[in-house]
Amino acid sequence: MRHRMRGRRLGRSTSHRRALARNLVSSLFLHGRVETTQAKAKEYKAMAEKLVTLARTKDLHRVRQAVATLGNKTAVRILFDEIGPSMQGRPGGYTRILKLGKPRLGDKGPRVYWELVNYVPTAAAAAADAPEDAAADD
């Protein structure tokens, strides 16, 4: 029975889950959007939301807490300089999970886009998301 069991194991060891969390949340802050599975996005959404709440006020202690959690100074810099100030008027709900229509090819795992709510795709990101066969038709 799963009574009082907190969190998902995701088929990984503890250290692997910790590394996955740091890498996935760092990528979210660096790129604004990541494509992942639904279980991973739901598991680490709370971690990302807490870090954005932390970044709304910038002081040395909060920056050090974020660096200790993420371990990526570039992601922390973007978090405190860009993401935190842009979320000042929002009382939570900083990320969204958008389900994709097609499951993952290998195991039919449900894929999602996990993105920041103020994410605006750039031209380079839109070109990367475009299907490759459209370019092959030329």
Backbone hydrogen bonds in HBPLUS format (Angstrom, degrees):
<---DONOR---> <-ACCEPTOR-->    atom                        ^
c    i                          cat <-CA-CA->   ^        H-A-AA   ^      H-
h    n   atom  resd res      DA  || num        DHA   H-A  angle D-A-AA Bond
n    s   type  num  typ     dist DA aas  dist angle  dist       angle   num
A0005-MET N   A0002-ARG O   3.21 MM   3  5.48 148.7  2.31 139.7 131.8     1
A0012-ARG N   A0009-ARG O   3.21 MM   3  6.07 157.1  2.27 126.5 129.9     2
A0017-ARG N   A0013-SER O   2.89 MM   4  6.14 156.8  1.95 153.1 159.3     3
A0018-ARG N   A0014-THR O   3.00 MM   4  6.23 156.4  2.06 147.8 154.2     4
A0019-ALA N   A0015-SER O   3.00 MM   4  6.21 157.9  2.05 144.2 149.9     5
A0020-LEU N   A0016-HIS O   2.86 MM   4  6.04 155.9  1.92 146.4 153.8     6
A0021-ALA N   A0017-ARG O   2.91 MM   4  6.10 157.2  1.97 147.9 153.4     7
A0022-ARG N   A0018-ARG O   3.08 MM   4  6.34 165.7  2.10 148.8 152.1     8
A0023-ASN N   A0019-ALA O   2.95 MM   4  6.09 166.6  1.97 152.6 156.5     9
A0024-LEU N   A0020-LEU O   2.86 MM   4  5.89 163.7  1.89 151.4 156.3    10
A0025-VAL N   A0021-ALA O   3.04 MM   4  6.04 170.8  2.04 151.9 154.8    11
A0026-SER N   A0022-ARG O   2.99 MM   4  5.94 153.6  2.06 140.2 148.4    12
A0027-SER N   A0023-ASN O   2.95 MM   4  6.05 156.8  2.00 143.0 149.3    13
A0028-LEU N   A0024-LEU O   3.01 MM   4  6.26 148.0  2.11 141.0 150.0    14
A0029-PHE N   A0025-VAL O   3.08 MM   4  6.38 156.5  2.13 148.0 152.8    15
A0030-LEU N   A0026-SER O   2.89 MM   4  6.11 151.7  1.97 149.3 158.0    16
A0031-HIS N   A0027-SER O   2.89 MM   4  5.84 163.3  1.92 150.4 153.9    17
A0032-GLY N   A0028-LEU O   2.75 MM   4  5.08 142.1  1.89 133.5 143.1    18
A0116-LEU N   A0032-GLY O   3.08 MM  84  5.67 157.7  2.13 155.2 157.8    19
A0034-VAL N   A0114-TRP O   2.95 MM  80  5.41 156.9  2.01 145.7 152.9    20
A0114-TRP N   A0034-VAL O   2.86 MM  80  5.41 170.1  1.87 165.1 168.4    21
A0036-THR N   A0112-VAL O   3.01 MM  76  5.61 157.7  2.06 155.0 161.9    22
A0112-VAL N   A0036-THR O   2.82 MM  76  5.61 157.5  1.87 163.9 164.3    23
A0041-ALA N   A0037-THR O   3.11 MM   4  6.35 165.4  2.13 153.6 157.8    24
A0038-GLN N   A0110-PRO O   3.00 MM  72  5.83 146.6  2.11 156.4 157.9    25
A0042-LYS N   A0038-GLN O   2.96 MM   4  6.11 163.3  1.99 152.0 156.5    26
A0043-GLU N   A0039-ALA O   2.98 MM   4  6.06 149.6  2.07 142.3 150.8    27
A0044-TYR N   A0040-LYS O   3.08 MM   4  6.21 161.9  2.11 153.2 156.2    28
A0045-LYS N   A0041-ALA O   3.04 MM   4  5.78 115.5  2.48 140.5 152.1    29
A0048-ALA N   A0044-TYR O   3.22 MM   4  6.51 160.1  2.26 148.8 153.0    30
A0049-GLU N   A0045-LYS O   2.95 MM   4  6.18 161.0  1.98 154.6 160.2    31
A0050-LYS N   A0046-ALA O   3.00 MM   4  6.16 158.9  2.05 147.7 152.7    32
A0051-LEU N   A0047-MET O   3.12 MM   4  6.35 152.1  2.20 143.7 151.1    33
A0052-VAL N   A0048-ALA O   3.00 MM   4  6.28 153.9  2.06 150.6 157.3    34
A0053-THR N   A0049-GLU O   3.00 MM   4  6.24 158.7  2.05 148.0 153.9    35
A0054-LEU N   A0050-LYS O   2.94 MM   4  6.14 149.4  2.04 140.6 149.2    36
A0055-ALA N   A0051-LEU O   2.95 MM   4  6.18 142.1  2.10 139.5 149.6    37
A0055-ALA N   A0052-VAL O   3.08 MM   3  4.93 119.2  2.46  90.7 106.0    38
A0056-ARG N   A0053-THR O   3.37 MM   3  5.44 157.7  2.42 100.8 107.3    39
A0063-VAL N   A0059-ASP O   3.06 MM   4  6.33 159.3  2.11 157.5 164.0    40
A0064-ARG N   A0060-LEU O   2.96 MM   4  6.19 160.0  2.00 151.1 156.2    41
A0065-GLN N   A0061-HIS O   2.95 MM   4  6.22 149.2  2.05 144.9 153.7    42
A0066-ALA N   A0062-ARG O   2.99 MM   4  6.24 156.7  2.04 147.0 152.6    43
A0067-VAL N   A0063-VAL O   2.93 MM   4  6.21 156.8  1.99 150.4 156.9    44
A0068-ALA N   A0064-ARG O   2.95 MM   4  6.09 154.4  2.01 143.8 150.7    45
A0069-THR N   A0065-GLN O   3.01 MM   4  6.26 143.3  2.15 140.7 150.6    46
A0070-LEU N   A0066-ALA O   2.82 MM   4  5.97 173.8  1.82 159.1 160.4    47
A0071-GLY N   A0067-VAL O   2.70 MM   4  4.94 139.1  1.86 126.6 140.6    48
A0076-VAL N   A0072-ASN O   3.07 MM   4  6.34 154.7  2.13 149.3 157.0    49
A0077-ARG N   A0073-LYS O   2.91 MM   4  6.04 152.4  1.98 142.7 150.0    50
A0078-ILE N   A0074-THR O   3.05 MM   4  6.34 161.6  2.09 150.0 154.0    51
A0079-LEU N   A0075-ALA O   2.86 MM   4  6.01 154.5  1.93 143.4 151.5    52
A0080-PHE N   A0076-VAL O   2.95 MM   4  6.15 161.1  1.99 152.9 155.5    53
A0081-ASP N   A0077-ARG O   2.89 MM   4  5.87 153.1  1.96 148.5 156.4    54
A0082-GLU N   A0078-ILE O   2.92 MM   4  5.36 157.0  1.97 138.7 144.2    55
A0083-ILE N   A0078-ILE O   3.16 MM   5  6.52 162.0  2.20 151.4 156.8    56
A0084-GLY N   A0079-LEU O   2.77 MM   5  5.82 158.4  1.81 161.7 167.3    57
A0086-SER N   A0082-GLU O   3.32 MM   4  6.31 148.2  2.42 138.8 147.4    58
A0087-MET N   A0084-GLY O   3.13 MM   3  5.36 149.0  2.23 106.3 115.4    59
A0088-GLN N   A0085-PRO O   3.46 MM   3  5.41 161.7  2.50 109.0 107.8    60
A0090-ARG N   A0087-MET O   3.21 MM   3  5.38 158.1  2.26 109.8 116.5    61
A0117-VAL N   A0094-TYR O   2.89 MM  23  5.62 161.0  1.92 144.6 143.7    62
A0096-ARG N   A0115-GLU O   2.81 MM  19  5.55 155.2  1.87 159.9 168.0    63
A0115-GLU N   A0096-ARG O   3.00 MM  19  5.55 161.9  2.04 158.3 163.4    64
A0098-LEU N   A0113-TYR O   2.79 MM  15  5.04 168.2  1.80 157.3 159.7    65
A0113-TYR N   A0098-LEU O   2.74 MM  15  5.04 161.3  1.78 151.0 156.4    66
A0100-LEU N   A0111-ARG O   3.06 MM  11  5.62 171.6  2.07 142.4 139.9    67
A0104-ARG N   A0109-GLY O   2.85 MM   5  5.07 169.5  1.86 146.5 149.2    68
A0108-LYS N   A0104-ARG O   2.89 MM   4  4.74 133.6  2.11 142.0 146.3    69
A0119-TYR N   A0116-LEU O   3.06 MM   3  5.21 153.9  2.13 117.2 116.8    70
A0126-ALA N   A0122-THR O   2.89 MM   4  6.11 156.7  1.95 151.3 158.3    71
A0127-ALA N   A0123-ALA O   2.95 MM   4  6.12 150.8  2.04 143.4 151.0    72
A0128-ALA N   A0124-ALA O   3.02 MM   4  6.23 147.3  2.13 139.9 148.8    73
A0129-ASP N   A0125-ALA O   2.97 MM   4  6.20 143.7  2.11 143.6 153.0    74
A0130-ALA N   A0126-ALA O   3.10 MM   4  6.20 125.9  2.40 136.6 149.3    75
A0135-ALA N   A0132-GLU O   3.13 MM   3  5.53 131.3  2.38 106.6 117.8    76
A0136-ALA N   A0132-GLU O   3.29 MM   4  6.61 139.8  2.46 139.8 151.2    77
